[in-house]
Amino acid sequence: MILRMFQLQAGEGFGDVCQSFPSGRAVPESPFGADDLVFGVFKELHRFSQRGVATEGKGALQWSEIVRTSLTYSGGKDVLVVEGRGGGRIRIDLSSSTGKRPAYRIQQLIDGLARRWSEAAYTGLPAMTIEAFFAKARLPDNFAVNLFPEEPRPPFRAAFLELRARDEVTDVQMLPSDPEDEGFVYAEEIAVISSQPSTFFDSFVDATRASAIAPANENDRRKLGLAPNESVWVVSWR
C-alpha cells in the first residue's frame, strides 16, 4: 500500500519529494526496531515503514496506535495532523511548492493503514459537545452552512439542548467537518445516541429542516467511542 500511494503521489506533482524503496530499507535509528523496513520517505522528513510513520526528530506513531488524522490550514500551508493514543502527535506539511493541490495521497495512506491496524482510528475532527461547538462558532452559518440564507435559521443550539434533555436520548454530540481556515469550526451533522427508532425524531427533523437521519457509520462510531450495542443516529443538514 505504501509503494502504491507513493507512486500515485509522485505522479501528481510530488515526484521530487517522494522516495520509494520497493525492497524496503533498514534504518538503524528506527523507533520501531532495527528490523523495521522503510518503504517510502516524504519530503526527506517522514518515513513510512511496515510498522508506522516517523518524522525526523519530531516523533513516531505505530499504525496500531493512530487514533485520527485531520487537515488544517496553518501559516499558509496545508498541514496533516496525525494523533495517537496517549497524546502522541505528528505534523506533516502536505503543501505543494508549485501551488498545486496538497498531497492528499499521503493522508489517504495514513488513514488506510490506521484503519487496517488500529481499532480506535477514525478520520476527521473529534466529536464536540453542544456547548463547546457553539462557544467556538463565530458566524451564524458555522452550522448548516447550506441552508437557504433568505430563510430564518432554526435556533439550533436550543433545539439540540432540548433534544439532549429528553429521557429517551442518552447524548447529543456535534460532528464537526474539517475547518476551511484555522480557528473556525463548521458542522453539518449531529450524533444522537438513543435506542429509539429514527421515526421517533421525525418532529425534530422537520422543525430544524434537517435533510436526513441515518445510522452512524463506523468512522463516526469510533469518534464517539461507542460500545458495539449502543445505537446512534446521525442527523444531517446538507
N, C-alpha and C positions, 0 to 999 in steps of 0.2 A: 504493500500500500504506500509506503514511504517513497519508493522509487517511482511509482506511477504518478503520484501527486507532484513530486519534484519535476518530473518530465513535463507534466501539463503546465506547471507554473513557469518553468523555463520558457516554454513556447508562447507564453502570454506576456512577454516583455521583461522577464526577470532572469534571462539566461546568464547574465554576468554575476548574479548573486546566489545562484542555486547550484551547489556542488553535489553530485551524486556518486555513490560508491556501490556499484552493483554487487560486489562480493563482501561488502562490509569492511569497515576499517576499525581496528582496535585503537582505543585512546587510553593510554596508561593512567591518566588522571581522571578517568570517568568516575562520576559519583555513584554509578550503578555497578561498579566492579570492573576489573581489568579484562574480563572475558566478554564484556558487553560490546557489541559491534554497532558502529555508527554507519547509517546508510545515506544520510543527507545532512548538509550544512547550509544554513540560510544566512546570508549577509555576513559570513565569516564569524558569526557570534553564536548562533543557535544550532545545536547538534541534535539530530533526530536519530535515536537508536532503537534497538529492539525492545528496550525496557523503559524508555522515557525520553523527555526533552530536557536539555541542559543549556543554559545560557552562560557564556564565558564570564566568570567572575560574579554572576548575579543569581545563582541558584539553579536547582533542578527539581523536576517533578516526575515521578514514575507515572506511566499511563494509568495504573490501577488506583492512584490517589487523586487524580484530577477530578474536581467537582464541577467546574463550569468554565466557559470562556465567554468573553464579551468584548465587543469592538467599541472603542471610544475615539473621539477626535480631540487631540491634545497637542497644543503647540504647533498647530499646522500639520500634524501627522496623524495617520490612521494607526492606532496602537491596539494590538490584541493583548488583552489581559487574561492570563491563564491562572486559575486559582485551584489550590489543592486543599485537602483536609488538613486542619491544624494551622491554617493561615499562610501556607506557602504560596508564593506568587511569582510569576514570570511575566515580563512585558516584552512584546515583540513588535517592532516597527514594521508594518506591512506596506508603508507608503512606497510609491514608485518615484525614482529620481527623475523620470521624464514626465511626470504628471498624469500618467495613465491610471487605470483603476487599481486599487490596492491588491495585494497578494492574497486573495480570498482562498486560494487553494491551500495555503498554509493553515488557515483556520479550519477548513474542511478536514484536513489531515488530522489535526489535533482532536477535533470533535469526534471524528470517526474512530480513532484509536482509544479515546477516552470512553466512548460508549461501548466499545468492544471489551475493555478490560476493567472498567470501573463501574461498580453497581450504584454509585452515587452521582455519576456525571450527568450534567444537563447543559444545554446551551442557552444563551441569552441572560438577561438580568434576573436576579433573585426576586421572589415574591416580596411584596411590601404590605404592611398594614394599611388600612384606610387612612388613618391619621398621619402616618409617615409620608404617604404619597402626596396627599393634598397639602401638607406642610411645605413640600418642595415645589408643588405646581405653581408656576408663576403666571401662567396665561389661562384664560377661560377654556381654550381648546387643548390644554395639556392632556385632557381625557376626551376620547371620542372626537378626534380632530375632523373626521369625515362627515359629521352631522351637518346638515344644511345650515349655513350661517344665518340665513334670514329667519329661521325658526327659533323660538325661545329654547334655550338649553334646559333640560331637566335638572333639578337640584341633585346632582349625582351623589355628592358626599352624604347628604342627609338620607337619600334613598338607600345607599349602601349600609349606613349605620343602622337604619331601621330594619333592613333585611337581616343583618347580623344579629340583631337583638331578638329575633323570633326563636321560639323554643325549638322549632324543627330544624334550625340551622346551627351547625357547630361553629363555623367561622366563615368569614368572607375575606379574601386576600386579593390585592391588586397584582396584575401580571404586566409589569412594565415592558415596553418594547425598547430596543436599543436606542439610546438618545442620539439625535442628529447633531447636537452640539454639547460640549462638555458643560455639566452643571444643570442641564434641563432634564425633566422627566416627562415621558409620554406613555400612555397606555390606551388600549382599545379593548381590553379584556379583564374580567374578574373571575376568580375561582370561588365557587360556593360549595362548601363542604356540608353535605346533607344526604341523608338516606332517602329523602323524598323523591318521587319521580319528577321528570322535567316539567310535566304539566302542572305541578304544584306551583311553579313560578310563572305561569302564564300572565297573571296580572302585573307582576313586577316587570316582565319583559315588555309588555305593552305600554306601561306607564313611563318607562325610561327609553322607549323607542330602540330597544336592542334589536340587532339583526339576526341573532342566532343563539341557541343554547345547545350544548353538546357535551358528551362525556370528555373529561380531560384526557389528553394523550399522555404517553409515558414520560415525555420530557417535562411536562407540567407537574405530573405527579411527583417526579423526583425533586423539582423545585420546592414543592410543598412538604416534602418529607413524609408522605402518607404511608400508612400501613396498607398491605395488599387488600384488606377487606373494607377500607374506607371508600365511600362514594363521594365523588366530586364532579360538579358541573362547571363548565366554562361558558360564561355569558359574554358575547362579543358585540361590539358596535363598529362595524366596518362599512 
